[in-house]
Amino acid sequence: MPALAALTLLVLAQLAQISQAAPLEAVKAKWRTPYNLYLTPREAYQKKLAAGDALLFIDVRTRAEVKYIGMANMVDANIPLRLLRDDYAWSEKSATYRTRENPDFVAAVERLLEHRGLDRNSPIILMCQSGSRVPAAARLLHQAGFGEVYTQYQGFEGFKAKQGPNKGQRVVNGWKNANLPWSYELDAGKMYFNFAP
């Protein structure tokens, strides 16, 4: 009987750890959302592992990003918040190609929910490259009436180092840097073309 009590306490402690979200002060003010639900990569991993198919984990990066940078194995779908522009316009400020809003983002999330037999009150975790795009995605879902949306605020690649030999490289935090499961091999069933209206 003592072994059963110890096992029960261990399971309860792990569930409590899984259900906790990152503290608000860990998230930059400009990256906060109306939900105030933030997760580190490890917390997102644990939450998805515990909830399984009852929770959606969505990567909101562009299709090119998931192709060339890889994707977390646990992600249920890639539904880009932004798309590369057809004219491949260049942004001097960002030193990269410009993107445009995906006008079908919310509709694609709704299609994914329907496909999974879930609804707008089902929990969702959003992840992007570094945590800067997921607040905009969460705000769109909030405006559309979704109930529980978490942002994985460190992103897939993490933050850029501000000093040292890796200055400017994404080696701080993030899914990949936490050594969580990911791959360059993409699952066609998780790609945007399955959910685009």
C-alpha positions as CSV (number, residue, x, y, z in Angstrom):
1,M,0.0,0.0,0.0
2,P,2.8,2.5,0.7
3,A,4.2,1.9,-2.8
4,L,0.7,2.8,-4.3
5,A,0.5,6.0,-2.2
6,A,4.0,7.0,-3.3
7,L,3.2,6.3,-7.0
8,T,0.0,8.3,-6.7
9,L,1.9,11.3,-5.2
10,L,4.5,11.0,-8.0
11,V,1.8,11.0,-10.7
12,L,0.0,14.0,-9.1
13,A,3.2,16.0,-8.9
14,Q,3.9,15.3,-12.5
15,L,0.4,16.3,-13.6
16,A,0.7,19.5,-11.6
17,Q,4.0,20.3,-13.3
18,I,2.4,19.6,-16.7
19,S,-0.6,21.8,-16.2
20,Q,1.5,24.8,-15.1
21,A,2.3,27.5,-17.6
22,A,5.4,29.6,-17.8
23,P,5.3,32.7,-15.5
24,L,4.0,35.9,-17.2
25,E,7.3,37.8,-16.4
26,A,9.2,35.3,-18.6
27,V,7.4,36.6,-21.7
28,K,8.3,39.9,-23.4
29,A,5.4,42.3,-23.0
30,K,5.0,42.7,-26.8
31,W,4.6,38.9,-27.1
32,R,1.8,38.6,-24.6
33,T,-1.7,37.5,-25.6
34,P,-5.3,37.9,-24.3
35,Y,-5.0,34.3,-23.0
36,N,-1.9,34.9,-20.9
37,L,-1.0,31.2,-21.4
38,Y,2.7,30.6,-22.1
39,L,4.8,27.5,-22.3
40,T,8.4,26.7,-22.6
41,P,9.3,24.1,-25.2
42,R,9.6,21.4,-22.5
43,E,6.2,22.4,-21.0
44,A,4.6,22.3,-24.4
45,Y,6.2,18.8,-25.0
46,Q,4.9,17.5,-21.6
47,K,1.4,19.1,-22.1
48,K,1.0,17.5,-25.6
49,L,2.4,14.2,-24.3
50,A,-0.2,14.2,-21.4
51,A,-3.2,15.4,-23.5
52,G,-2.5,13.5,-26.7
53,D,-5.1,14.0,-29.4
54,A,-7.3,16.1,-27.1
55,L,-5.0,19.0,-27.6
56,L,-3.8,20.6,-31.0
57,F,-0.2,21.6,-31.4
58,I,0.1,23.9,-34.4
59,D,3.3,25.2,-36.1
60,V,2.5,28.6,-37.6
61,R,5.8,29.0,-39.6
62,T,5.9,29.3,-43.3
63,R,6.0,26.1,-45.4
64,A,9.6,27.0,-46.5
65,E,10.7,27.2,-42.8
66,V,9.4,23.7,-42.0
67,K,10.9,22.3,-45.2
68,Y,14.4,23.7,-44.6
69,I,14.6,24.0,-40.8
70,G,12.6,20.9,-39.8
71,M,9.5,20.5,-37.6
72,A,8.7,19.1,-34.1
73,N,7.5,15.5,-34.3
74,M,4.6,16.2,-32.0
75,V,3.1,19.0,-34.1
76,D,-0.3,18.1,-35.4
77,A,-0.2,20.5,-38.3
78,N,1.7,23.3,-40.1
79,I,-0.8,26.2,-40.6
80,P,1.2,29.2,-41.6
81,L,0.2,32.6,-40.1
82,R,2.1,34.3,-42.9
83,L,3.0,33.2,-46.4
84,L,5.9,34.2,-48.7
85,R,4.9,36.8,-51.2
86,D,4.6,35.8,-54.8
87,D,6.9,38.6,-55.9
88,Y,9.6,37.6,-53.4
89,A,9.9,41.2,-52.2
90,W,12.9,41.9,-49.9
91,S,12.8,43.7,-46.5
92,E,15.8,45.8,-45.9
93,K,14.8,46.2,-42.2
94,S,14.5,42.5,-41.5
95,A,17.2,41.4,-44.1
96,T,14.9,38.7,-45.4
97,Y,12.0,38.1,-47.8
98,R,8.7,39.9,-47.1
99,T,5.7,37.8,-46.2
100,R,1.9,38.5,-46.3
101,E,-0.9,37.5,-44.0
102,N,-2.5,34.1,-44.6
103,P,-6.2,35.2,-44.9
104,D,-7.3,31.6,-44.3
105,F,-5.4,31.0,-41.0
106,V,-8.4,30.9,-38.7
107,A,-10.5,28.8,-41.2
108,A,-7.7,26.3,-41.6
109,V,-7.5,25.9,-37.8
110,E,-11.2,25.4,-37.7
111,R,-10.9,22.7,-40.4
112,L,-8.2,21.0,-38.4
113,L,-10.4,21.0,-35.3
114,E,-13.3,19.6,-37.3
115,H,-11.0,16.9,-38.8
116,R,-10.0,15.9,-35.3
117,G,-13.5,16.0,-33.8
118,L,-12.6,18.9,-31.5
119,D,-14.1,22.4,-31.1
120,R,-13.1,26.0,-30.3
121,N,-12.8,25.2,-26.6
122,S,-10.3,22.5,-27.1
123,P,-6.8,23.5,-26.0
124,I,-4.3,24.6,-28.7
125,I,-0.6,25.2,-28.5
126,L,1.0,27.5,-31.1
127,M,4.7,27.6,-32.0
128,C,6.7,29.6,-34.5
129,Q,10.4,30.2,-35.1
130,S,11.3,32.3,-32.1
131,G,8.0,33.2,-30.3
132,S,7.4,36.5,-32.1
133,R,4.6,35.4,-34.5
134,V,2.5,33.3,-32.1
135,P,1.1,36.3,-30.3
136,A,-0.5,37.5,-33.5
137,A,-1.9,34.0,-34.3
138,A,-3.3,33.8,-30.7
139,R,-4.9,37.2,-31.1
140,L,-6.6,36.1,-34.3
141,L,-7.9,32.9,-32.6
142,H,-9.1,35.0,-29.6
143,Q,-11.0,37.4,-31.9
144,A,-12.6,34.3,-33.5
145,G,-13.8,33.0,-30.2
146,F,-11.4,30.2,-29.4
147,G,-11.2,29.4,-25.7
148,E,-7.8,28.1,-24.7
149,V,-4.7,29.0,-26.7
150,Y,-1.2,28.6,-25.3
151,T,1.9,30.1,-27.0
152,Q,5.2,28.3,-26.8
153,Y,7.1,31.5,-26.4
154,Q,10.6,30.4,-27.2
155,G,9.8,29.0,-30.7
156,F,11.2,26.1,-32.6
157,E,14.7,27.6,-33.0
158,G,14.8,29.9,-30.0
159,F,16.4,33.3,-29.5
160,K,19.5,34.8,-31.1
161,A,22.6,34.9,-28.9
162,K,23.5,38.5,-28.1
163,Q,27.2,38.0,-27.5
164,G,29.9,35.4,-27.7
165,P,31.1,33.2,-30.6
166,N,27.5,32.4,-31.6
167,K,26.3,36.0,-31.6
168,G,23.3,36.3,-34.0
169,Q,22.7,32.6,-34.1
170,R,19.5,31.0,-32.7
171,V,21.2,29.0,-29.9
172,V,19.3,30.3,-26.9
173,N,16.2,28.3,-25.7
174,G,13.8,26.9,-28.3
175,W,12.5,23.5,-29.2
176,K,15.6,22.3,-31.0
177,N,18.0,23.7,-28.4
178,A,16.0,21.8,-25.7
179,N,16.8,18.6,-27.6
180,L,13.2,17.7,-28.0
181,P,12.1,15.4,-30.9
182,W,12.1,17.0,-34.3
183,S,13.0,16.0,-37.9
184,Y,13.6,17.3,-41.4
185,E,11.4,14.5,-42.7
186,L,7.9,15.9,-42.9
187,D,4.6,14.0,-42.6
188,A,2.4,14.9,-45.6
189,G,-0.7,14.5,-43.4
190,K,0.4,17.4,-41.2
191,M,1.0,19.9,-44.0
192,Y,-1.1,23.0,-44.7
193,F,-2.6,21.8,-48.0
194,N,-4.7,19.3,-45.9
195,F,-6.4,22.1,-44.0
196,A,-6.4,25.1,-46.4
197,P,-10.0,26.1,-47.3
